Amino acid sequence: MSIFYFSYMINILVAGMIIAKIVFTCVVPSAHHPAYSWVTWVLAVACSALIVWILQGHLRLAEIAQAIINVLFCTALFSADGDLAFLIKGKRRWPSVSD
C-alpha cells in the first residue's frame, strides 16, 4: 500500500462527513440567500463526485472535484476575512473597549 491509498481514504471520509453535515442540517428555507443554497448544493455534488470517482479509479476526475471543494473553502475563508474561528463557530468575537 502506498501513501496515496491513505490519502484517498481520508478524502473519502472527509467528503462523506461534509455530505452528512449538509444532509442532516435543518435550515428554514428562507433563512439564507439563495446563493448560499447553491454553494451548498455545489459542495455536496463535488463531495459526492469525489467519492464516486476515487472508488471507480478515475483519479484525474477526483482531482477536479477536489479543486472545486478547495475553491469553495478558499472563497469562504476569504469572505470571512481569514477568520477560521468564524467559519467553525459561526460567530465573531468583537473586541470590547476594555481589551
C-alpha positions as CSV (number, residue, x, y, z in Angstrom):
1,M,0.0,0.0,0.0
2,S,1.2,3.5,-0.8
3,I,0.7,6.7,1.0
4,F,-1.7,7.7,-1.8
5,Y,-4.1,5.0,-0.7
6,F,-4.4,6.5,2.7
7,S,-4.8,10.0,1.2
8,Y,-7.7,8.8,-0.9
9,M,-9.3,7.1,2.1
10,I,-9.0,10.3,4.1
11,N,-10.6,12.2,1.2
12,I,-13.5,9.8,1.1
13,L,-14.1,10.0,4.8
14,V,-13.9,13.8,4.9
15,A,-16.2,14.2,1.9
16,G,-18.6,11.8,3.5
17,M,-18.7,13.8,6.7
18,I,-19.3,17.0,4.7
19,I,-22.2,15.4,2.9
20,A,-23.6,14.1,6.2
21,K,-23.4,17.5,7.7
22,I,-25.2,19.1,4.8
23,V,-27.9,16.5,4.6
24,F,-28.7,16.4,8.4
25,T,-28.6,20.1,9.0
26,C,-32.1,21.7,9.2
27,V,-32.3,25.2,7.9
28,V,-35.5,27.2,7.4
29,P,-35.7,27.5,3.6
30,S,-36.0,31.3,3.5
31,A,-33.3,31.9,6.2
32,H,-30.5,32.4,3.8
33,H,-29.8,34.0,0.5
34,P,-30.3,31.6,-2.5
35,A,-26.6,31.8,-3.3
36,Y,-25.8,30.0,-0.1
37,S,-28.1,27.2,-1.0
38,W,-26.5,27.0,-4.4
39,V,-22.9,26.9,-3.0
40,T,-24.1,24.2,-0.5
41,W,-25.5,22.1,-3.4
42,V,-22.3,22.5,-5.4
43,L,-20.2,21.4,-2.3
44,A,-22.4,18.3,-1.9
45,V,-22.2,17.4,-5.5
46,A,-18.4,17.9,-5.6
47,C,-18.0,15.7,-2.5
48,S,-20.2,13.0,-3.9
49,A,-18.3,13.1,-7.2
50,L,-15.0,12.9,-5.3
51,I,-16.1,9.7,-3.5
52,V,-17.5,8.1,-6.6
53,W,-14.5,8.9,-8.8
54,I,-12.0,7.7,-6.3
55,L,-13.8,4.5,-5.8
56,Q,-14.1,4.0,-9.5
57,G,-10.4,4.7,-10.0
58,H,-10.8,8.0,-12.0
59,L,-8.2,9.9,-10.1
60,R,-7.9,12.7,-12.6
61,L,-11.6,13.5,-12.3
62,A,-11.3,13.3,-8.5
63,E,-8.7,16.0,-8.6
64,I,-11.2,18.2,-10.4
65,A,-13.8,17.6,-7.7
66,Q,-11.1,18.3,-5.0
67,A,-10.2,21.5,-6.7
68,I,-13.8,22.6,-6.7
69,I,-14.0,21.9,-2.9
70,N,-10.8,23.8,-2.3
71,V,-12.1,26.8,-4.3
72,L,-15.3,26.8,-2.2
73,F,-13.5,26.7,1.1
74,C,-11.0,29.3,-0.1
75,T,-13.8,31.6,-1.0
76,A,-15.5,31.0,2.3
77,L,-12.2,31.8,4.1
78,F,-11.7,35.0,2.2
79,S,-15.3,36.1,2.8
80,A,-14.7,35.6,6.5
81,D,-11.6,37.8,6.2
82,G,-9.4,34.9,7.1
83,D,-11.2,34.3,10.4
84,L,-11.2,30.5,10.6
85,A,-12.8,30.6,14.1
86,F,-15.8,32.4,12.5
87,L,-16.2,29.6,9.9
88,I,-16.0,27.0,12.7
89,K,-18.1,28.6,15.4
90,G,-20.3,30.8,13.3
91,K,-19.9,34.0,15.4
92,R,-17.3,36.7,15.7
93,R,-15.7,38.0,18.8
94,W,-15.6,41.7,18.5
95,P,-13.0,43.4,20.7
96,S,-14.5,45.4,23.6
97,V,-13.3,48.8,24.7
98,S,-11.6,47.3,27.8
99,D,-9.5,44.9,25.6
